[in-house]
Amino acid sequence: MIIEMIYCTDTGRVRKHNEDYIAGDEKLGLAVLADGMGGYQAGEIASEMAVSTIMDYMQAPAKSHVERQTNHRYHSSTVQLEQAVLKANQTIYQAAEKHSEYQGMGTTVVATLFHNNCVSIAHVGDSRLYRIRENRFQQVTKDHSVLQELIDCGFYTSEQARHSPNRNLVTRALGVSEEVNVEIQEQSILAQDVYLLCSDGLNDMLEDNKINEIIQQSNTLEQAAKLLISAANSEGGNDNISLILIKPLDVEIKSRFKWFSRFMNLFLK
């Protein structure tokens, strides 16, 4: 697919180090964002290791991948993305086991792969994927966090959750155990969709309606990214702030082409 992708990261106003790591490959339709945690600068190691491992795995020729049992519920590209995240978990966990200074390190991750007019999604932790479709701003992923579990059981409302001291406690992360449950899903995409991957340094500082307002009022994705970083810092910049904005560019063209092809096939019969 042809997509436009803009990504940026900022240390924020409080932290001394940036433990977020991001990368993208427009030609492949791949975007990955990780938010590291644990130990002195170990979070930086974990997040970079996660993103680099996933990027390398997805960019490698398909024949080089170890054959695994196929999950027939999902497209092969989605399964491949899931396996890339599992590989990242294994890599981080083994590094932490080998080096004492890395013990306890881990990272969240959210990754998207755009292909065939759909997007494959894989995530672990509380880094998020949002989508804007027809002026509606929607959170596509669901946080793996203590706070989300408290919301699910009715202990907190979404508004009360914004002010909870438990909001940064994740229930899943890469690298903290030998096995991890990667949540995967697939979504169809439409022309004019805009996708946002972000670390909690953005959505902890800005409410969803503010994020939506900034993106929709911006003339370009690049302008939106800069304004989002600036707005999060203006609200305190309590954490590292990272985001990737993506807009598919050829969805409508493909859908029209398919309609025309079907029409011509009927006419020529």
WOMONOR-V941332 format. One record per helix or strand of 2 or more residues. SS is the DSSP state (hx for helix, st for strand). FROM is the first residue (numbers start at 0). LEN is the number of residues. Records with the same first field share a line. If there is no record, write none. Layout:
# WOMONOR-V941332
SS: FROM-LEN, FROM-LEN
This chain:
# WOMONOR-V941332
st: 2-8, 19-6, 29-8, 105-10, 117-7, 127-6, 135-4, 182-6, 193-5, 240-8
hx: 41-18, 61-3, 75-23, 99-3, 145-7, 157-4, 199-4, 207-10, 220-14, 250-18
